[in-house]
Amino acid sequence: MTERVALLSRTEESATARRRRQRNLIFTLCAFAAIFISLITLAGLLVEVVSRGGASLDLQFLTSAPSRIPAKAGILPALVGTLWVTLLVALITFPIGIGAAIYLEEYAGRGRLARILKVNISNLAGVPSIVYGIFGLAIFVRGLDLGRTVFAASLTLSLLILPVVIISSAEALKAVPPSQREAAYALGATRWQMIRRALLPSAAPGILTGIVLAVGRAVGETAPLILIGAVTFVTFVPTNPFEDKYTVLPIQIYNWANRPQEAFLEISAAAIAVLILMMLLLNGAAIYLRARLSRSLQW
């Protein structure tokens, strides 16, 4: 009787293990299929963009201003405007987002106030971008009288991506093992010393990845910038982010893509290729820094 029970138990365990392996195999195949479809789609988009706009992608295109003549049109003002907006958004978002995440995870505790803050931040991450554009127009452009400038646009886009940065940074901090905090306290460190010397270095790869992905989203936004004054035809390079008018690559692409002439569609494809290259470089830098930080932590 005992042997029969043991045999039945082993049979059930083997059947359970077999079903578990089958589920794992199905999930792995689905994950690979999703990745494969995404890569094929991206490769097809890149081939289409390069084949259509590759002939227009030259030094003259990168160093010239927009023109009503497609052969003379360029993206220099839009490219500089995009770089200005990206730089300012990163500088504004980095300290505020990380500081808010540190407060929520290390100082706010688990009380009602912390729960309310986390719920509202999560809700803000899902608000449509046009709502942030209306808010930026009312507060920054008109309320604070900043005008339709690069700085006002950067503040608006910073509000747009701050919830994402805060959530990703908080998750990166939460993923650090509690033993590192306890070890720092055991050595006599204060809470801030523990955060600065033990917690932040360990969470830096995850924090950096979240910030770069959020900034990448800001680079491709158009709806808020239309309200904040990213005009579509700028022939000068913005040098003062607090006073000059500006445009960005997504809006310049949208303007050219709406033209009926085939030549404008070709240069819009070339501008899309430049924007994709910027995104790839941004993500490549994030991957490199993440790998370097991870290796330094292993040592």
SULDA-V6445 format. One record per residue. N is the residue number from 0. RES is the residue in three letters. SS is DSSP state (@ for helix, = for strand, . for the rest). OMEGA is omega as a letter, one per 40 degrees, with the letter a starting at -180 (NA if undefined). BURIAL is I if it has 24 or more other ideal C-beta (glycine too) atoms within 12 Angstrom, else O. Layout:
BEGIN
n->N res->RES ss->SS omega->OMEGA burial->BURIAL
n->N res->RES ss->SS omega->OMEGA burial->BURIAL
END
This chain:
BEGIN
n->0 res->MET ss->. omega->a burial->O
n->1 res->THR ss->@ omega->i burial->O
n->2 res->GLU ss->@ omega->i burial->O
n->3 res->ARG ss->@ omega->i burial->O
n->4 res->VAL ss->@ omega->i burial->O
n->5 res->ALA ss->@ omega->i burial->O
n->6 res->LEU ss->@ omega->i burial->O
n->7 res->LEU ss->@ omega->i burial->O
n->8 res->SER ss->@ omega->i burial->O
n->9 res->ARG ss->@ omega->i burial->O
n->10 res->THR ss->@ omega->i burial->O
n->11 res->GLU ss->@ omega->i burial->O
n->12 res->GLU ss->@ omega->i burial->O
n->13 res->SER ss->@ omega->i burial->O
n->14 res->ALA ss->@ omega->i burial->O
n->15 res->THR ss->@ omega->i burial->O
n->16 res->ALA ss->@ omega->i burial->O
n->17 res->ARG ss->@ omega->i burial->O
n->18 res->ARG ss->@ omega->i burial->O
n->19 res->ARG ss->@ omega->i burial->O
n->20 res->ARG ss->@ omega->i burial->O
n->21 res->GLN ss->@ omega->i burial->O
n->22 res->ARG ss->@ omega->i burial->O
n->23 res->ASN ss->@ omega->i burial->O
n->24 res->LEU ss->@ omega->i burial->O
n->25 res->ILE ss->@ omega->i burial->O
n->26 res->PHE ss->@ omega->i burial->O
n->27 res->THR ss->@ omega->i burial->O
n->28 res->LEU ss->@ omega->i burial->O
n->29 res->CYS ss->@ omega->i burial->O
n->30 res->ALA ss->@ omega->i burial->O
n->31 res->PHE ss->@ omega->i burial->O
n->32 res->ALA ss->@ omega->i burial->O
n->33 res->ALA ss->@ omega->i burial->O
n->34 res->ILE ss->@ omega->a burial->O
n->35 res->PHE ss->@ omega->i burial->O
n->36 res->ILE ss->@ omega->i burial->O
n->37 res->SER ss->@ omega->i burial->O
n->38 res->LEU ss->@ omega->i burial->O
n->39 res->ILE ss->@ omega->i burial->O
n->40 res->THR ss->@ omega->i burial->O
n->41 res->LEU ss->@ omega->i burial->O
n->42 res->ALA ss->@ omega->i burial->O
n->43 res->GLY ss->@ omega->i burial->O
n->44 res->LEU ss->@ omega->a burial->O
n->45 res->LEU ss->@ omega->i burial->O
n->46 res->VAL ss->@ omega->a burial->O
n->47 res->GLU ss->@ omega->a burial->O
n->48 res->VAL ss->@ omega->a burial->I
n->49 res->VAL ss->@ omega->a burial->O
n->50 res->SER ss->@ omega->a burial->O
n->51 res->ARG ss->@ omega->a burial->I
n->52 res->GLY ss->@ omega->a burial->I
n->53 res->GLY ss->@ omega->a burial->O
n->54 res->ALA ss->@ omega->a burial->O
n->55 res->SER ss->@ omega->a burial->I
n->56 res->LEU ss->. omega->i burial->I
n->57 res->ASP ss->. omega->a burial->O
n->58 res->LEU ss->@ omega->i burial->O
n->59 res->GLN ss->@ omega->i burial->O
n->60 res->PHE ss->@ omega->a burial->I
n->61 res->LEU ss->@ omega->a burial->I
n->62 res->THR ss->@ omega->a burial->O
n->63 res->SER ss->. omega->i burial->I
n->64 res->ALA ss->. omega->i burial->I
n->65 res->PRO ss->. omega->a burial->I
n->66 res->SER ss->. omega->i burial->O
n->67 res->ARG ss->. omega->i burial->O
n->68 res->ILE ss->. omega->a burial->O
n->69 res->PRO ss->@ omega->a burial->I
n->70 res->ALA ss->@ omega->a burial->O
n->71 res->LYS ss->@ omega->a burial->O
n->72 res->ALA ss->. omega->i burial->I
n->73 res->GLY ss->. omega->a burial->I
n->74 res->ILE ss->. omega->a burial->I
n->75 res->LEU ss->@ omega->i burial->I
n->76 res->PRO ss->@ omega->i burial->I
n->77 res->ALA ss->@ omega->i burial->I
n->78 res->LEU ss->@ omega->i burial->I
n->79 res->VAL ss->@ omega->i burial->I
n->80 res->GLY ss->@ omega->i burial->I
n->81 res->THR ss->@ omega->i burial->I
n->82 res->LEU ss->@ omega->i burial->I
n->83 res->TRP ss->@ omega->a burial->I
n->84 res->VAL ss->@ omega->a burial->I
n->85 res->THR ss->@ omega->a burial->I
n->86 res->LEU ss->@ omega->a burial->I
n->87 res->LEU ss->@ omega->i burial->I
n->88 res->VAL ss->@ omega->i burial->I
n->89 res->ALA ss->@ omega->a burial->I
n->90 res->LEU ss->@ omega->a burial->O
n->91 res->ILE ss->@ omega->a burial->I
n->92 res->THR ss->@ omega->a burial->I
n->93 res->PHE ss->@ omega->a burial->I
n->94 res->PRO ss->@ omega->a burial->O
n->95 res->ILE ss->@ omega->a burial->I
n->96 res->GLY ss->@ omega->a burial->I
n->97 res->ILE ss->@ omega->i burial->I
n->98 res->GLY ss->@ omega->i burial->I
n->99 res->ALA ss->@ omega->i burial->I
n->100 res->ALA ss->@ omega->i burial->I
n->101 res->ILE ss->@ omega->i burial->I
n->102 res->TYR ss->@ omega->a burial->I
n->103 res->LEU ss->@ omega->a burial->I
n->104 res->GLU ss->@ omega->a burial->I
n->105 res->GLU ss->@ omega->a burial->I
n->106 res->TYR ss->@ omega->a burial->O
n->107 res->ALA ss->. omega->a burial->O
n->108 res->GLY ss->. omega->a burial->O
n->109 res->ARG ss->. omega->a burial->O
n->110 res->GLY ss->. omega->a burial->O
n->111 res->ARG ss->@ omega->a burial->O
n->112 res->LEU ss->@ omega->i burial->O
n->113 res->ALA ss->@ omega->i burial->O
n->114 res->ARG ss->@ omega->i burial->O
n->115 res->ILE ss->@ omega->i burial->O
n->116 res->LEU ss->@ omega->a burial->I
n->117 res->LYS ss->@ omega->i burial->I
n->118 res->VAL ss->@ omega->a burial->O
n->119 res->ASN ss->@ omega->i burial->O
n->120 res->ILE ss->@ omega->i burial->I
n->121 res->SER ss->@ omega->i burial->O
n->122 res->ASN ss->@ omega->a burial->O
n->123 res->LEU ss->@ omega->i burial->I
n->124 res->ALA ss->. omega->a burial->I
n->125 res->GLY ss->. omega->i burial->O
n->126 res->VAL ss->. omega->i burial->O
n->127 res->PRO ss->. omega->a burial->O
n->128 res->SER ss->@ omega->a burial->I
n->129 res->ILE ss->@ omega->i burial->O
n->130 res->VAL ss->@ omega->i burial->O
n->131 res->TYR ss->@ omega->i burial->I
n->132 res->GLY ss->@ omega->i burial->I
n->133 res->ILE ss->@ omega->i burial->O
n->134 res->PHE ss->@ omega->i burial->I
n->135 res->GLY ss->@ omega->i burial->I
n->136 res->LEU ss->@ omega->a burial->I
n->137 res->ALA ss->@ omega->a burial->O
n->138 res->ILE ss->@ omega->a burial->O
n->139 res->PHE ss->@ omega->a burial->I
n->140 res->VAL ss->@ omega->a burial->I
n->141 res->ARG ss->@ omega->a burial->O
n->142 res->GLY ss->@ omega->i burial->O
n->143 res->LEU ss->. omega->i burial->O
n->144 res->ASP ss->. omega->i burial->O
n->145 res->LEU ss->. omega->a burial->I
n->146 res->GLY ss->. omega->a burial->I
n->147 res->ARG ss->. omega->a burial->I
n->148 res->THR ss->. omega->i burial->I
n->149 res->VAL ss->@ omega->a burial->I
n->150 res->PHE ss->@ omega->i burial->I
n->151 res->ALA ss->@ omega->i burial->I
n->152 res->ALA ss->@ omega->a burial->I
n->153 res->SER ss->@ omega->i burial->I
n->154 res->LEU ss->@ omega->i burial->I
n->155 res->THR ss->@ omega->i burial->I
n->156 res->LEU ss->@ omega->i burial->I
n->157 res->SER ss->@ omega->i burial->I
n->158 res->LEU ss->@ omega->a burial->I
n->159 res->LEU ss->@ omega->a burial->I
n->160 res->ILE ss->@ omega->a burial->I
n->161 res->LEU ss->@ omega->i burial->I
n->162 res->PRO ss->@ omega->i burial->I
n->163 res->VAL ss->@ omega->i burial->I
n->164 res->VAL ss->@ omega->a burial->I
n->165 res->ILE ss->@ omega->a burial->I
n->166 res->ILE ss->@ omega->a burial->I
n->167 res->SER ss->@ omega->i burial->I
n->168 res->SER ss->@ omega->i burial->I
n->169 res->ALA ss->@ omega->i burial->I
n->170 res->GLU ss->@ omega->i burial->O
n->171 res->ALA ss->@ omega->i burial->I
n->172 res->LEU ss->@ omega->a burial->I
n->173 res->LYS ss->@ omega->a burial->O
n->174 res->ALA ss->. omega->i burial->O
n->175 res->VAL ss->. omega->a burial->I
n->176 res->PRO ss->. omega->i burial->O
n->177 res->PRO ss->@ omega->a burial->O
n->178 res->SER ss->@ omega->i burial->O
n->179 res->GLN ss->@ omega->i burial->I
n->180 res->ARG ss->@ omega->a burial->I
n->181 res->GLU ss->@ omega->i burial->O
n->182 res->ALA ss->@ omega->i burial->O
n->183 res->ALA ss->@ omega->i burial->I
n->184 res->TYR ss->@ omega->i burial->O
n->185 res->ALA ss->@ omega->i burial->O
n->186 res->LEU ss->. omega->i burial->O
n->187 res->GLY ss->. omega->a burial->O
n->188 res->ALA ss->. omega->i burial->O
n->189 res->THR ss->. omega->a burial->O
n->190 res->ARG ss->@ omega->a burial->O
n->191 res->TRP ss->@ omega->i burial->O
n->192 res->GLN ss->@ omega->i burial->O
n->193 res->MET ss->@ omega->a burial->I
n->194 res->ILE ss->@ omega->a burial->I
n->195 res->ARG ss->@ omega->a burial->O
n->196 res->ARG ss->@ omega->a burial->O
n->197 res->ALA ss->@ omega->a burial->I
n->198 res->LEU ss->@ omega->a burial->I
n->199 res->LEU ss->@ omega->i burial->I
n->200 res->PRO ss->@ omega->a burial->I
n->201 res->SER ss->@ omega->a burial->I
n->202 res->ALA ss->@ omega->a burial->I
n->203 res->ALA ss->@ omega->i burial->I
n->204 res->PRO ss->@ omega->i burial->I
n->205 res->GLY ss->@ omega->i burial->I
n->206 res->ILE ss->@ omega->a burial->I
n->207 res->LEU ss->@ omega->i burial->I
n->208 res->THR ss->@ omega->i burial->I
n->209 res->GLY ss->@ omega->a burial->I
n->210 res->ILE ss->@ omega->a burial->I
n->211 res->VAL ss->@ omega->i burial->I
n->212 res->LEU ss->@ omega->i burial->I
n->213 res->ALA ss->@ omega->i burial->I
n->214 res->VAL ss->@ omega->i burial->I
n->215 res->GLY ss->@ omega->i burial->I
n->216 res->ARG ss->@ omega->a burial->I
n->217 res->ALA ss->@ omega->a burial->I
n->218 res->VAL ss->@ omega->a burial->I
n->219 res->GLY ss->. omega->a burial->I
n->220 res->GLU ss->. omega->i burial->I
n->221 res->THR ss->. omega->a burial->I
n->222 res->ALA ss->@ omega->i burial->I
n->223 res->PRO ss->@ omega->a burial->I
n->224 res->LEU ss->@ omega->i burial->I
n->225 res->ILE ss->@ omega->i burial->I
n->226 res->LEU ss->@ omega->a burial->I
n->227 res->ILE ss->@ omega->i burial->I
n->228 res->GLY ss->. omega->i burial->I
n->229 res->ALA ss->= omega->a burial->I
n->230 res->VAL ss->. omega->a burial->I
n->231 res->THR ss->. omega->a burial->I
n->232 res->PHE ss->. omega->i burial->O
n->233 res->VAL ss->. omega->a burial->I
n->234 res->THR ss->. omega->a burial->O
n->235 res->PHE ss->. omega->a burial->O
n->236 res->VAL ss->. omega->i burial->I
n->237 res->PRO ss->. omega->a burial->I
n->238 res->THR ss->. omega->i burial->O
n->239 res->ASN ss->. omega->a burial->O
n->240 res->PRO ss->. omega->a burial->I
n->241 res->PHE ss->. omega->a burial->O
n->242 res->GLU ss->. omega->a burial->O
n->243 res->ASP ss->. omega->i burial->I
n->244 res->LYS ss->. omega->a burial->I
n->245 res->TYR ss->= omega->i burial->I
n->246 res->THR ss->. omega->a burial->I
n->247 res->VAL ss->. omega->a burial->I
n->248 res->LEU ss->@ omega->a burial->I
n->249 res->PRO ss->@ omega->a burial->I
n->250 res->ILE ss->@ omega->i burial->I
n->251 res->GLN ss->@ omega->i burial->I
n->252 res->ILE ss->@ omega->i burial->I
n->253 res->TYR ss->@ omega->i burial->I
n->254 res->ASN ss->@ omega->i burial->I
n->255 res->TRP ss->@ omega->a burial->I
n->256 res->ALA ss->@ omega->i burial->I
n->257 res->ASN ss->. omega->i burial->O
n->258 res->ARG ss->. omega->a burial->O
n->259 res->PRO ss->. omega->a burial->O
n->260 res->GLN ss->. omega->i burial->O
n->261 res->GLU ss->@ omega->a burial->O
n->262 res->ALA ss->@ omega->i burial->O
n->263 res->PHE ss->@ omega->i burial->I
n->264 res->LEU ss->@ omega->i burial->I
n->265 res->GLU ss->@ omega->a burial->I
n->266 res->ILE ss->@ omega->i burial->I
n->267 res->SER ss->@ omega->i burial->I
n->268 res->ALA ss->@ omega->i burial->I
n->269 res->ALA ss->@ omega->i burial->I
n->270 res->ALA ss->@ omega->i burial->I
n->271 res->ILE ss->@ omega->i burial->I
n->272 res->ALA ss->@ omega->i burial->I
n->273 res->VAL ss->@ omega->a burial->I
n->274 res->LEU ss->@ omega->i burial->I
n->275 res->ILE ss->@ omega->i burial->I
n->276 res->LEU ss->@ omega->i burial->I
n->277 res->MET ss->@ omega->i burial->I
n->278 res->MET ss->@ omega->i burial->I
n->279 res->LEU ss->@ omega->i burial->O
n->280 res->LEU ss->@ omega->i burial->O
n->281 res->LEU ss->@ omega->i burial->I
n->282 res->ASN ss->@ omega->i burial->I
n->283 res->GLY ss->@ omega->i burial->O
n->284 res->ALA ss->@ omega->i burial->O
n->285 res->ALA ss->@ omega->i burial->I
n->286 res->ILE ss->@ omega->i burial->O
n->287 res->TYR ss->@ omega->a burial->O
n->288 res->LEU ss->@ omega->i burial->O
n->289 res->ARG ss->@ omega->i burial->I
n->290 res->ALA ss->@ omega->a burial->O
n->291 res->ARG ss->@ omega->i burial->O
n->292 res->LEU ss->@ omega->i burial->I
n->293 res->SER ss->@ omega->i burial->O
n->294 res->ARG ss->@ omega->i burial->O
n->295 res->SER ss->@ omega->i burial->O
n->296 res->LEU ss->@ omega->i burial->O
n->297 res->GLN ss->@ omega->i burial->O
n->298 res->TRP ss->. omega->NA burial->O
END
